[in-house]
Amino acid sequence: MSSLYIHIPFCQKKCLYCSFAVVIAQEHNINSYLGCLRKEANAYKQLSVQTIHVGGGTPSFLNSQQMKRLFDDIYKNFYVAHDAEFAVECNPEGLTEEKLSVLRDGGVNRVSLGVQSFNDARLRYLGRCHDSAAAVKAFERLRAAGFSNINLDLMFSLPGEPEENLLRDLKVIGDLSPEHVSLYALTIEAPSRFFARQVKLPSEDIQVRQYRKILATLSRYGYRQYEVSNFSSPGYESRHNLNYWQGGNYIGLGMSAHSHRDGERYWNADKLRPYMEMVSEKGEAVTGREQLTKEKQFKEIFLFGLRMNEGVVLPALEEKFDYRFDGEEQKRLDEFFRQGFLERHEGRIRPTDRGRLVLDELSAFLI
């Protein structure tokens, strides 16, 4: 299965926690950037794709004509499967009726709405451009426009946050009933403004308590956790993300985008000007490549598999890549079973509830 990711780096402003590849006050470059995306896409003429994800940045920052141009170029350059999942990330602000019409007419069938919270004080603290009322209104507009597969982003682990704020956010999500919820713990990374301000996160105990509360509440609302940070109603799992996690092929277009094809990974320039100059000159902006060994592919898919609730069938993975953990790695794996971080269930290795809370640490020790 092949997937297509398109990065739209433009934003109205940069949120205080953001460390992603985004650009501000560059509206005058959007049309030229779209031209670069078209040139990049020409290298993959008529490649068949089963999922499309337009992310950012803020894809909905494009005006309606620019969005239509982008969608037209996708269909001109790729063979899009008739049942493809076509997702676009949107922010509540600026999601006009005209843009909703372009999304719908362009074949978009999944919208990921970046709300982060329904608490106005929290939104101001994060530096978001919308308030709670705008988030709810945007969701209602999506529903009225006929979108039946909506994801809401929710952020937790904010400094000094009372638990009741989180519970109120979860109640709003329960009332709105989106098909999917993506959960993000606040992280403090360079070059974000929060990093420069040396913002301190809550203690690990508080984060664990909040995470468990979220899991229990979303389960009560009927959502099934299928990955550490992702929850869905039955049948609404993100097919695009599942393809990443299962080691599938994907093409990335745009500034800082990554691609993977049959064991080779490559990535684009992560600054706007170099990206556009390279594409204008050569039709591509690749700045690095890596040929993945069977060992690296094996370990990456194993670790991604641990993030998913269904876990990993280790013998099948060993057969596929003709690789096995060495003695020291196997000892560490056995120790995680003994300590109750991992378990075997119906022939699969998967993290326990306890292990899921420290999965990043386990991964670092294991490999």
C-alpha positions as CSV (number, residue, x, y, z in Angstrom):
1,M,0.0,0.0,0.0
2,S,1.3,3.5,-0.9
3,S,0.3,6.7,0.9
4,L,0.8,10.4,0.0
5,Y,1.7,13.1,2.5
6,I,1.7,16.8,1.5
7,H,3.2,19.3,3.8
8,I,1.7,22.8,3.9
9,P,4.0,24.8,6.2
10,F,2.1,28.1,6.2
11,C,0.4,29.4,9.5
12,Q,-1.3,32.6,10.7
13,K,1.0,32.5,13.7
14,K,3.2,30.0,15.5
15,C,1.8,28.5,18.6
16,L,4.0,28.8,21.7
17,Y,4.6,25.0,22.0
18,C,5.2,24.5,18.2
19,S,8.6,23.0,17.1
20,F,7.5,21.9,13.7
21,A,8.6,23.0,10.2
22,V,6.2,26.0,9.7
23,V,6.5,29.5,8.3
24,I,4.8,32.7,9.3
25,A,4.0,35.9,7.3
26,Q,4.8,34.1,4.0
27,E,1.4,34.3,2.3
28,H,3.1,35.8,-0.8
29,N,5.0,32.6,-1.3
30,I,2.0,30.2,-1.2
31,N,1.3,30.1,-5.0
32,S,5.0,29.6,-5.8
33,Y,5.1,26.8,-3.2
34,L,2.1,25.1,-4.8
35,G,3.9,25.2,-8.1
36,C,6.9,23.5,-6.4
37,L,4.5,20.8,-5.1
38,R,3.3,20.2,-8.6
39,K,6.8,19.9,-9.9
40,E,7.7,17.3,-7.2
41,A,4.5,15.4,-8.0
42,N,5.5,15.1,-11.6
43,A,8.3,12.6,-10.6
44,Y,5.6,10.2,-9.4
45,K,3.2,10.5,-12.4
46,Q,0.3,8.1,-12.0
47,L,1.6,6.4,-8.9
48,S,-1.4,4.7,-7.2
49,V,-2.1,5.9,-3.6
50,Q,-4.6,4.5,-1.2
51,T,-4.4,7.2,1.4
52,I,-3.7,11.0,1.2
53,H,-2.9,13.3,4.2
54,V,-2.4,17.0,3.8
55,G,-0.8,18.3,7.0
56,G,1.1,21.2,8.3
57,G,1.4,23.9,9.3
58,T,-2.2,24.8,8.6
59,P,-3.5,23.5,5.3
60,S,-6.8,25.3,5.9
61,F,-4.8,28.6,5.8
62,L,-4.8,28.3,2.0
63,N,-7.6,30.2,0.4
64,S,-10.3,28.3,-1.4
65,Q,-8.8,28.7,-4.9
66,Q,-5.4,27.6,-3.6
67,M,-7.0,24.5,-2.0
68,K,-8.7,23.7,-5.2
69,R,-5.5,24.0,-7.2
70,L,-3.8,21.7,-4.8
71,F,-6.5,19.0,-5.1
72,D,-6.6,19.3,-8.9
73,D,-2.8,18.7,-9.0
74,I,-3.1,15.6,-6.8
75,Y,-5.6,14.0,-9.1
76,K,-3.6,15.0,-12.2
77,N,-0.4,13.4,-10.9
78,F,-1.6,10.4,-8.9
79,Y,-4.0,7.6,-9.4
80,V,-6.2,7.9,-6.3
81,A,-8.0,4.7,-5.4
82,H,-11.7,4.9,-5.5
83,D,-11.9,4.1,-1.8
84,A,-8.9,6.2,-0.7
85,E,-8.8,7.8,2.7
86,F,-8.3,11.6,1.9
87,A,-7.6,13.6,5.0
88,V,-6.8,17.3,5.5
89,E,-5.8,19.0,8.7
90,C,-7.8,22.2,9.5
91,N,-7.8,24.7,12.3
92,P,-11.2,26.1,13.5
93,E,-10.4,29.7,12.5
94,G,-11.0,30.6,8.8
95,L,-12.9,27.4,8.0
96,T,-15.4,29.2,5.8
97,E,-18.4,27.6,4.0
98,E,-16.5,28.1,0.7
99,K,-13.5,26.2,1.9
100,L,-15.8,23.4,3.2
101,S,-17.3,23.2,-0.2
102,V,-13.9,22.9,-1.8
103,L,-12.9,20.1,0.7
104,R,-16.0,18.2,0.0
105,D,-15.9,18.6,-3.8
106,G,-12.2,17.7,-3.8
107,G,-12.9,14.3,-2.4
108,V,-11.8,14.9,1.1
109,N,-13.5,12.4,3.4
110,R,-11.6,12.8,6.7
111,V,-10.9,16.1,8.4
112,S,-8.6,16.5,11.4
113,L,-9.6,19.5,13.4
114,G,-6.9,21.0,15.6
115,V,-8.8,22.1,18.6
116,Q,-6.3,21.1,21.4
117,S,-8.8,22.2,24.1
118,F,-12.2,23.7,24.7
119,N,-11.0,25.9,27.5
120,D,-10.4,29.5,26.5
121,A,-7.7,30.1,29.1
122,R,-5.8,27.0,28.0
123,L,-6.1,28.1,24.4
124,R,-4.7,31.5,25.2
125,Y,-1.8,29.9,27.1
126,L,-1.0,27.7,24.1
127,G,-1.1,30.7,21.8
128,R,-3.9,29.3,19.7
129,C,-5.8,31.6,17.2
130,H,-9.3,30.4,18.1
131,D,-11.5,30.1,21.2
132,S,-13.8,27.3,22.4
133,A,-16.9,28.6,20.7
134,A,-15.0,28.8,17.3
135,A,-13.9,25.2,17.8
136,V,-17.4,23.9,18.4
137,K,-18.8,26.0,15.5
138,A,-16.2,24.6,13.1
139,F,-17.1,21.0,14.1
140,E,-20.8,21.7,13.6
141,R,-20.0,23.3,10.2
142,L,-18.1,20.2,9.2
143,R,-21.1,18.0,10.2
144,A,-23.5,20.2,8.4
145,A,-21.3,20.0,5.3
146,G,-21.6,16.2,5.3
147,F,-18.3,15.1,6.8
148,S,-18.8,11.8,8.7
149,N,-15.2,11.1,9.6
150,I,-13.8,13.8,11.9
151,N,-10.8,13.7,14.2
152,L,-10.3,16.1,17.1
153,D,-6.8,16.8,18.5
154,L,-6.7,17.0,22.3
155,M,-3.7,18.2,24.3
156,F,-3.0,17.3,28.0
157,S,-0.1,17.6,30.5
158,L,-0.2,21.4,30.7
159,P,1.6,23.0,33.6
160,G,-0.6,23.7,36.6
161,E,-3.7,22.4,34.9
162,P,-6.6,21.4,37.2
163,E,-8.0,17.9,36.5
164,E,-11.5,19.4,36.1
165,N,-10.3,21.3,33.0
166,L,-9.4,18.1,31.3
167,L,-12.6,16.4,32.3
168,R,-14.6,19.3,30.8
169,D,-12.7,19.0,27.6
170,L,-13.5,15.3,27.5
171,K,-17.1,15.9,28.1
172,V,-17.3,18.3,25.1
173,I,-15.7,15.6,23.0
174,G,-18.2,13.1,24.3
175,D,-21.1,15.5,23.4
176,L,-19.8,16.2,19.9
177,S,-19.0,12.5,19.2
178,P,-16.2,12.8,16.6
179,E,-15.2,9.5,15.0
180,H,-11.6,9.8,16.1
181,V,-9.6,11.5,18.8
182,S,-5.8,12.1,18.7
183,L,-4.2,12.7,22.1
184,Y,-1.0,14.8,22.5
185,A,1.0,15.3,25.7
186,L,2.5,18.8,25.7
187,T,6.2,18.5,24.9
188,I,8.8,21.2,25.3
189,E,11.3,21.1,22.4
190,A,13.5,23.6,20.6
191,P,12.9,25.9,18.8
192,S,9.5,26.5,20.4
193,R,8.8,29.6,22.5
194,F,8.0,27.4,25.5
195,F,11.5,25.9,25.2
196,A,13.0,29.4,25.2
197,R,11.0,30.3,28.3
198,Q,12.1,27.0,30.0
199,V,8.5,26.0,30.7
200,K,8.3,23.0,33.1
201,L,6.0,20.2,32.5
202,P,3.9,18.5,35.3
203,S,5.5,15.6,37.1
204,E,5.4,12.1,35.6
205,D,2.9,11.0,38.2
206,I,0.5,13.8,37.2
207,Q,0.9,13.0,33.5
208,V,0.3,9.3,34.2
209,R,-2.8,10.1,36.2
210,Q,-4.2,12.4,33.5
211,Y,-3.5,9.8,30.8
212,R,-5.3,7.1,32.7
213,K,-8.2,9.4,33.3
214,I,-8.4,10.1,29.5
215,L,-8.3,6.4,28.6
216,A,-11.1,5.5,31.0
217,T,-13.3,8.4,29.9
218,L,-12.9,7.9,26.2
219,S,-13.6,4.2,26.7
220,R,-16.8,5.1,28.5
221,Y,-17.8,7.2,25.5
222,G,-17.3,4.2,23.2
223,Y,-13.9,4.9,21.7
224,R,-11.4,2.1,21.2
225,Q,-7.8,2.8,21.8
226,Y,-5.8,1.3,18.9
227,E,-2.5,3.1,19.4
228,V,-0.9,4.8,22.3
229,S,-2.2,8.2,21.3
230,N,-5.1,7.4,19.0
231,F,-8.8,6.4,19.7
232,S,-11.6,5.7,17.3
233,S,-15.1,4.5,16.9
234,P,-15.1,1.0,15.2
235,G,-13.9,1.2,11.6
236,Y,-12.6,4.8,11.8
237,E,-8.9,4.1,12.5
238,S,-6.5,6.3,10.5
239,R,-5.5,4.2,7.5
240,H,-2.8,6.7,6.6
241,N,-1.1,6.4,10.0
242,L,-1.5,2.6,10.2
243,N,0.5,2.4,6.9
244,Y,3.3,4.4,8.5
245,W,3.4,2.3,11.6
246,Q,3.3,-1.0,9.6
247,G,6.3,0.0,7.5
248,G,4.4,0.7,4.3
249,N,5.5,2.9,1.4
250,Y,4.7,6.6,1.4
251,I,5.6,9.7,-0.6
252,G,6.2,13.0,1.0
253,L,5.9,16.3,-0.9
254,G,6.8,19.7,0.4
255,M,9.2,21.3,2.8
256,S,10.7,18.9,5.4
257,A,8.6,16.0,4.0
258,H,9.9,12.4,4.3
259,S,9.4,9.5,2.0
260,H,9.9,5.7,2.2
261,R,9.9,3.3,-0.7
262,D,10.9,-0.3,-0.4
263,G,13.5,0.2,2.3
264,E,14.9,3.5,1.2
265,R,14.1,6.6,3.2
266,Y,14.7,10.1,1.9
267,W,13.7,13.6,3.0
268,N,13.4,17.2,1.7
269,A,15.0,20.5,2.7
270,D,13.4,21.7,5.9
271,K,13.5,25.5,5.2
272,L,11.2,27.2,2.8
273,R,13.7,29.1,0.6
274,P,16.1,26.2,0.0
275,Y,13.2,23.9,-0.7
276,M,11.7,26.2,-3.3
277,E,15.1,27.0,-4.9
278,M,16.0,23.3,-5.2
279,V,12.6,22.3,-6.7
280,S,12.8,25.2,-9.2
281,E,16.2,24.1,-10.3
282,K,16.0,20.3,-10.2
283,G,12.3,19.3,-9.7
284,E,13.1,17.9,-6.3
285,A,14.5,19.0,-2.9
286,V,15.9,15.8,-1.5
287,T,18.7,16.6,1.0
288,G,19.3,13.1,2.5
289,R,18.8,9.4,1.8
290,E,19.1,6.3,3.9
291,Q,19.0,2.7,2.8
292,L,17.4,0.8,5.7
293,T,19.0,-2.5,6.6
294,K,16.8,-5.5,7.4
295,E,17.8,-5.1,11.0
296,K,16.7,-1.5,11.1
297,Q,13.4,-2.2,9.3
298,F,12.7,-5.1,11.7
299,K,13.4,-3.0,14.8
300,E,11.4,0.0,13.6
301,I,8.3,-2.1,12.8
302,F,8.6,-4.0,16.1
303,L,8.7,-0.8,18.1
304,F,5.8,0.8,16.1
305,G,3.9,-2.5,16.6
306,L,4.3,-2.1,20.4
307,R,2.6,1.3,20.1
308,M,-0.5,-0.4,18.7
309,N,-2.9,-2.2,20.9
310,E,-3.0,-5.3,18.8
311,G,0.8,-5.7,19.3
312,V,3.4,-7.7,17.2
313,V,3.5,-11.2,15.9
314,L,7.2,-11.7,16.4
315,P,7.7,-14.9,14.3
316,A,6.1,-13.3,11.3
317,L,8.3,-10.3,11.6
318,E,11.4,-12.5,12.0
319,E,10.5,-14.4,8.8
320,K,9.8,-11.3,6.8
321,F,13.1,-9.7,7.5
322,D,15.2,-12.8,8.3
323,Y,16.4,-11.2,11.5
324,R,16.2,-12.0,15.2
325,F,17.1,-10.1,18.4
326,D,20.6,-10.8,19.6
327,G,21.3,-12.3,23.0
328,E,21.4,-9.0,24.9
329,E,18.3,-7.6,23.2
330,Q,16.4,-10.8,24.0
331,K,17.5,-10.6,27.6
332,R,16.1,-7.1,27.9
333,L,12.9,-8.2,26.2
334,D,12.5,-11.1,28.7
335,E,13.1,-8.7,31.6
336,F,10.3,-6.4,30.4
337,F,7.9,-9.4,30.4
338,R,9.1,-10.3,33.9
339,Q,8.6,-6.8,35.2
340,G,5.0,-6.6,33.8
341,F,5.6,-4.1,31.0
342,L,4.9,-6.5,28.2
343,E,2.6,-9.5,27.8
344,R,1.8,-12.2,25.3
345,H,-1.8,-12.4,24.1
346,E,-3.1,-14.7,21.3
347,G,0.4,-15.1,19.8
348,R,1.2,-11.4,19.9
349,I,3.5,-9.3,22.0
350,R,1.9,-6.1,23.3
351,P,2.5,-3.7,26.1
352,T,0.4,-3.9,29.3
353,D,-1.4,-0.8,30.6
354,R,1.7,-0.2,32.7
355,G,4.1,-0.6,29.8
356,R,2.1,1.7,27.6
357,L,2.7,4.6,29.9
358,V,6.5,4.2,29.6
359,L,6.7,2.9,26.0
360,D,9.3,5.5,24.9
361,E,11.6,4.5,27.7
362,L,11.2,0.8,27.0
363,S,12.0,1.4,23.3
364,A,15.2,3.2,24.2
365,F,16.3,0.4,26.4
366,L,15.3,-2.4,24.1
367,I,17.1,-1.2,20.9
